[in-house]
Amino acid sequence: MSLDNYQKVFFRGMLKYLRRRFTRNLTERNRQRARLVSKDGRCNIEFGNIKEHSRIGFLVDIWTTVLDLKWRYQMIIFISAFLGSWFLFGLLWYAVAYVHKDLPEFSPTENHMPCVQNINGLTSAFLFSLETQVTIGYGFRCVTEQCGEAIFLLVTQSILGVIINSFMCGAILAKISRPKKRAKTITFSKSAVISKRGGKLCLLIRVANLRKSLLIGSHIYGKLLKTTVTLEGETIIMDQVNIDFIVDAGNENLFFISPLTIYHIIDKTSPFYEMSTETIKQQDFELVVFLDGTIEATSATCQVRTSYVPEEVFWGYRFSPIVSKSKEGKYRVDFSNFGKTVQVDTPHCAYCLQTEKEAKLKEKKAYDNPVFQLNEVNETKM
């Protein structure tokens, strides 16, 4: 084969590889877009055709609207509120000095008493407005008792300045201390596994608290989102099915000091009962897991959530051990094994496990006949 043929084969193979890689990445992106809840708990949903009167509700609830804004937009509002109020009242102070003819351009006499001393133009009016609202009080510029409108303007700016300070500083503090930040220190395993636990087929998920402070009254539950068709022919895109998760100590008031493995028992009432190791990857569902709790330090309620799609559920695996005890008697959590899984023997499906149990139970069953009698007969040779 010549050098040209080698180059053609090489470039042809490279194009096939790049095409497969591009197709795989595009497929993964489409799957991520189809996910309703991302791995970090954000909801992938948008609202359209909202009526105008409904949009006014966002302005009526201005406090929640400001808190929900991103930091860059909130800082823009923060800076604009202060600069805008300083400049607006600066214009008003300039207008008072202009009407009262206190400016140098009017050539006031030596006996002239200005409304505000030492205001010589728009710049000095802006500086006086800033000093008044933030209560700096340099002492160079001050209001005199000559003008009632100047006194009224001073009182108005002081009151509005306190309101703006309270609102904006409160919004910044509330956004910093939001329970959503505490949720960042609660982590779920990237994948879910299905294996036997206590003789039952279970779907297992691991969750960990990265802080030493506890979550009080923690509660874990799940929702299975899938598309269903009712008996009347109605198609429900995001039909929600309750998924009960438990731990060995119960799912109420968890002692969340170390990572926990929560599990859902796959029985006849479970939506996973009809699935098997071959068909689970072909299903179209999204398992959303929620963890609600109260922050110990602030007594604020927070919610952590994540989701799992069929490609993230591994049949026939269990999680690796993560908690150990040292010779000194201290408990150690090895987070390097937090998401690691180990392959184990697992039934093909939940129905197979039930059938196997019923077969073994039938083998152990015995039936007593109280009427049965055994008579011994002595046989004699003739």
N, C-alpha and C positions, 0 to 999 in steps of 0.2 A: 504494500500500500504506500502510495506516495505521500509526501509531506502535506500537499494540499488536501488530500482526503482525510488525513489525520486532523487537520485544522477544522475541516467541515464537521467531522464527527464530534470533535471537542466542543465547538460552538453550538452544535445542535443539542448535545447533552446539557450544556450550560443553560440554554434557553428553556429546556424542559424542566430543569431544576428550579429556575427562577419563576417559571409559570406555576409550578406546584406550590412553591413557597408563597407566592402572591395570593393564590387561591386559598391556601390554608389560613393566611393572615386575614384575608377578607372575610372568610367564614367565621373566624373567631371574633372579629369585630361585630359582625351581624348578630352573633349570639350575645355579645355583651350589650348591644343596643336593645335586644329583646328582653333582657333581664329587667324586671320591675324594680327590685331592690339590689343595689350594688353590694359588694363585699364589705364596704365600710359603712353601710346603712343608709346611703342616700337613695331617694326615690326617683326613679327615672320616669317621670310623667309630666306632661304639660297640659295646660288648660286652654282651650280655644273658644272663641265666640262668646266671651263673657260680656254681659250687657253693661251698659254704661252706669246704671244705678248700682250695679254690684261692685264696680270699680271704686265708687265713692266710699264704699265700706273700708277700703284700705286706708283712705285718708282719715276716716272717722277713728279707726283704730291705729292712730299714728304711732303709738308706742311700740306695738308689735311689729309694725312695718319697719320702723327704724332698727329694731333689734334683729330682724331677719335680713337686713341688708349686709352685703359683704363689707369687710373692713375698709376697703378703699373708698367705697361710696359713703360710708358712715363718717370717715375722716373728712371727706369733701364737705359734707353737711355741717360737720363740727366747725371747720375753719370758716365756711361761708356764713354760718350763723353769727359768729363773733365779728368777723370783718364787715359783714353787711349791716349789723346793728350799730357798730362804731361809726361807719361812714354815714348811715342814715341820720343818726343823731348829730353827727358833725355838721351835716347840711342844715339841720334845724338850728343848731347853735350859731352857725354862720348867718342864717336868716334872721335870728333875733338880733345879732349885732348889726346886721345891715339895716333892719327896720329902725332900730334905735340910733342909727348913725354913730356907732362906736368905732367904726373902722378908720384907719389913718387916712383913707382917701377922702373922707368927709371933713378932714381938718378940724377935729373937735377942740373946744377951748380947754384951758387948763382946769377950769372949774367943772368940766363935764364929768358926770359920774356914769361909767358904762354899766351895762347889765352884767357883763363878765369881764373881769379885768384881764388885760394882756392878750386879747384875741385880736390879731392883726390881719388874719386872712383865713382861707379855707384850711390850710395846713395846721395852724394853731387851733382852729375849731375842732379839727379831727383829733388832735392830741388831747384837748380838754375833754372830748367825748370819751376817749379811751380811759383817761385818768378817772373820770366820774364813774364809768360802768365797772371798772375793776378795782375801784376804791384805792388807787395808788396814793393820791393826795400829795403831790410834790410841793404845793403851797404857792407856786408862782402864779397860777391862774385860779380864780375863785369867783363865785357868784356873789353879787351884792344885793342889797334889799331894794335896789332902785326899780327892778322890773318884776311884776308878779308873774308874767309869762315865763320868765327865766326860772323862777322858783318852781313853777308847775312842771316845766320841762325837766328840771333836775329830779324831782320826785318821781316822775313817770319813767325816766331812764333808769333810776335806781331800782324801781320795782321790776321793770322788764328785764334788767340785767340779772337780778336774782333768779327770775323764772328761767331764763336761758341757761344760766350756770347750772341750776338744779337739773333741768331736763337733759342737757348734753352730758354733764358729768355723770348723772345717773345712768344714762344710756351706755356710756363707755364702761362703767363699773358693772352694770348688769350683763353686758355682752362678754366681759372677761370672765365673770363668775357663772356663766350659763352651765347647766348640767351636761350639755353636749360635750364639753371639754373633758368631763370625768368619764364619759363613755369611751373616749379614746384609749383609756387604760384598761378596758375590758376587751379581750380578744377571743375570737372563735377560731377553731381549726379551719384550714382552707378547704378541707374535704370532709365528707361524712362517710362512714363505713357501715356495712351490714354484716353481722356475724351472730353467733349464738351467745347468749348471756343468761345464765341461770336456767339452761334448758329451753330457752325460748329464742326465736329469731327476732333480733332487734336492730334498729337503726341507731347508730351511736354518733354523737358529736361531742367534741371537747371544747370547754370554755375555761378561761383563766382570768383572774384579777391580778393585774400587774402591780397594784399598790398594796401596802400592808393594811391600810384602812379598809374596813369592811363595808359592804352594801347591806343595809338593814332591810329585812322583809323582802328578800329577793324572790322572784317568781319567774319561771321559765315556761314558755308555751310556743306553739308554732302554728302556722297557717300554710296549707298546701294550695297553691294557685294553679289552676288549670282551666282549659276550655271544655265546657260541657254543653250537651244538648238536652233540653228537657223533653218530657213526654209530649208536650205541646209543640215541639219543633223550635223553641226559642234557643238561640245560641248565646251562652254566657261566656264572655271572653275571660274574665278574671273571677271565676267561681272559687270561693274560699271554703276550705274544709279544715276543721279544727284538728290539730295534731297534738296529742298529749305527750309531754316529755316528763320523765321522772328520773330521780336518782335513788340510790339505795336508802337514803335518809328521808325521802319524800321531796316533793317539788315546792313546798311552802317553807319560808324562813330558812333558806339555805345558809349553812355555815361556810361562807365563801372565802376561806382563808388560803386555800390551795386549789389548783386546777381540778375541775370536776368533769366527769364523763356522764353526760345525760343520754338517755336512750328512750326510744319509742318502741313499744312492743308491737310487732307485726302479727296481728291476729285477724280474725274474720271481719272485725269492724274497721280495720286499718285500710286506707286506700292503697297501701303497698302490697296488700295480700295477693292480688292478681298478678303482680310483677315477678319476674324471675331474673336470673343472672344474664340471660340473653336479651330479654325484652326491656330491661330498665333503661338502657341507653337509647332506646327508640321512643321512649315516652316523652311527652311534652308537658312538663310541669316545672314549678319553681317552689321550693320549700323555704319559707321565710321563718326564721327563728327569732324570738323576742326574749329579752331579759329585762325585767322591770325591777327597780330597787330604789332605796332611799340612801342618799349619800350621808355617811356618818358625820362628816365635818360640818356640813351646811344644812342638813335635813331637807334638801331639795330632792325631788323625785326625778330620776333619769331613766331613759330607755335605750338599750343597745339592741341593734338588729343586724342581721346578715341573711344571706340567702344561698341556696344550693340548687344547681341545675343538674339534670341527669348525668352529665359528664363529670360531675364532682362527687358522685356517690359511687363508692367502690364496694362491690359485692365480694364477700369472702375475705375480708381484712378486719383487723382490730388494731387499736392504738398501742404503741409501745409504752412500757411503764415510764413514769415521769417523776415519781416521788420515791425517795430512798431515805434511809436513816443511817447516820454516821456512827462511828464507834463512840463518839462523845455524847450521843443521845440527841443530836440535832437533826431535824428533818430538812432535807435538801430537795429543791425542785429543779430539775434539769430541763430547761426550756428548749434545748437542742432536740429533744425527742417529742416536743409538743405536737408536731404535725406528722411524725413518722408513723407508718403503718406496717403491720406484719401480716403476711398471708396465713390464713388458718383454714381448716376444713369446715365448710359451711354447706348446709343443704342447698339444693338447686333452687328451691322456692319455698315459701311458707306452707303451701299445700303439701309439698313433699315431706316436710318435717312433721306435719300433722298426720299424714298417712303412715309414716314410719312409726310414730308413737302409737297410733291405733293398732297397727300390726303387732307390735311388741306387747301391747296390753292384752290382745286376744290370745297370744301364746301363753301368757301367765294365768289366764282365767281357767278355773276348774269348776265343775258342776257336781254337786252332791245329790244323791238319790236316797232319801231316808227309807224308802220302801224296799230297796234292794237288799236281798239276803243271799249269803253264800252258803250253799249246802255241799258238804263233802260226801262224795259217794265212793265207797270201797269197791273196787273192781276185783272180781275173783276169776281165776282162770278155770275154764271148764275142762 
